[in-house]
Amino acid sequence: MKILLTNSPLPFEKHARLKSNRIHWGFLPPLGIAYIGAVLENNGHSVKLIDAQIFNYQDKDILEICLNFKPSIIGISTNSATSSSAYHLAQTLKSNLPDSKIIIGGAHPSCYPEMVTKEANAADVIVIGEGEYIMKDIVEHYENNKSLSDINGIIYRDIENKFITNPPSTDIIDVEKLPFPAYHHFPMNLYAPEPFDNKILPSTSYITSRGCSYSKCTFCHRAGRLKRPYRNKSPQKVFNEIKLLMADFGIKEIVFFDDEIISNHRWIYDFCDLLLRNKLNLFWTARARVDSVNIELLRLMHKSGCHTIEYGFESGNQSLLDGIKKGITLEQCLNAARWTHLAGINIVGTFMIALPGENPELGRETIKFAKQLDCDFAAFTATHPFLGTPLYDSCLKESKEIIQPYTSAFVSPRFIPLVTYVPEGYQTKKSVELIVKKAYMSFYLRPKYILKHIRKIKSFNDFKRYWNGLKFFINMKKFFDKYL
């Protein structure tokens, strides 16, 4: 059976198409459809995968590909920021390919299935949860003209064109048995993380696990609708697949997209040992909780090629951290930052501005704390309470303004979320925007910060990375000047 899988187009058609022969900073392969594509290919289906975002394909571009490929099934993966684009694309494809079945899946449908049934008028099936084997079952049922009524984890249209909701899937995918993602469908030489996440190219994304070992943070769906037990691949499987990436695509750097890769110390020790014993010349970055690291572990990670860790510090105020049940302390943040610097690893810190209970004074505390942590790079975002999370409920109790749902209408051309929530401590939406702008400007424009990074330039490759980082920052400043 012919199946086409794509991610949602970027919701900014007015923006110039990205040039096809250039590295695209901030774009990495869409692993969701890569895993589904691999499962379908392993079951004998003819599969075409499209990364619509890296080339800024719009509906007409994807339609042209579909008209040539003539798929029986079209799968569209979407998150909340691109959901409107997904619905529009589905409508365009259904209007021109009425016999093709349209399936919508991804994080947004998994979190808001009821919302999607009201908005995705062209969808035949909505997939909820991990989609690899659900999609395999859907394809087989369509191939054999069977009813979809016995497939758990989906919402489908019946013969009367009404949506029928099946029971949720209780299957927990064994990630050790998942096939190697279908990276071969993507232009691997064009992907690159943001400049501050990169050391060397070619670079790609990879996931060693699913679920989160903590799953209590009030702002995250991992603690609610997307909660799944934490599972990871064996260090040996990860090592073998990374070797394939290096051999087949020349990959020199891996960006681990796991929510938390370092929670299992035995796992990370074994993985680093494999890299070192086999002298695999790999650079890599990861995300971690500040309470999961120690100096010995960090030194081993650095020795095995880890050059950057992203920590979710979130706030510089302990009561605000406690309010979102982050489960960390400011002291743990400071220790993790100090140990990470001592180990020779860069720090990307992420922070939430305008949490419930915050006011501009406390917002400035977070900015000051980011500087105290001496983060190499920092990202400050206005708090967005996602529907269905505990944070959303608490924000309803203390809010001057809350806008739902979170869609492309509230995302900038650089995918910076605009303000959708104003806590009681802020006067207006504009006051939140100004604190976010102040955070970026005051953090990055410090003479001490600029001098620190000039000293880090040791090679032409370093110069190129910082040059691209500077351009990224200039574009962000232009955005702030235009929209804030």
Buried (B, 14 or more C-beta within 10 A) or exposed (E): BBBBBBBBBBBBEEEEEBEEEEBBBBBBBBBBBBBBBBBBBEBEBEBBBBBBBBBBBBBEBBBEBBEEBEBBBBBBBBBBBBBBBBBBBBBBBBEBBEEBBBBBBBBBBBBBBEBBBEBBEBBBBBBBBBBBBBBBBBBBBBEEEEEBEEBBBBBBBEEEEEBEEBEEBEEEBEBEEBBBBBBBBBBBEBBBBBBBBBBBBBBBBBBBBBBBBBBBBBBBBBBBBBEBEBBBBBBEBBBEBBBEBBEEBEBBBBBBBBBBBBBBEEBBBBBBBBBEEEEBEBBBBBBBBBBBBEBEBBBBBBEBBBBBBBBBBBBBBBEBBBBBBBBBBBEBBBBBBEBBBEBEBBBBBBBBBBBBBBBBEBBBBBBEBBBEBBBBBBBBBBBBBBBBBBBBEBBEEBBBEBBBBBBBEBBBBEBBBBBBBBBEBBEEBEBBBBBBBBBBBBBBEEEEBEEEBEEEBEEEEEEBBBEBBEEBBEEBBEBBEEEB
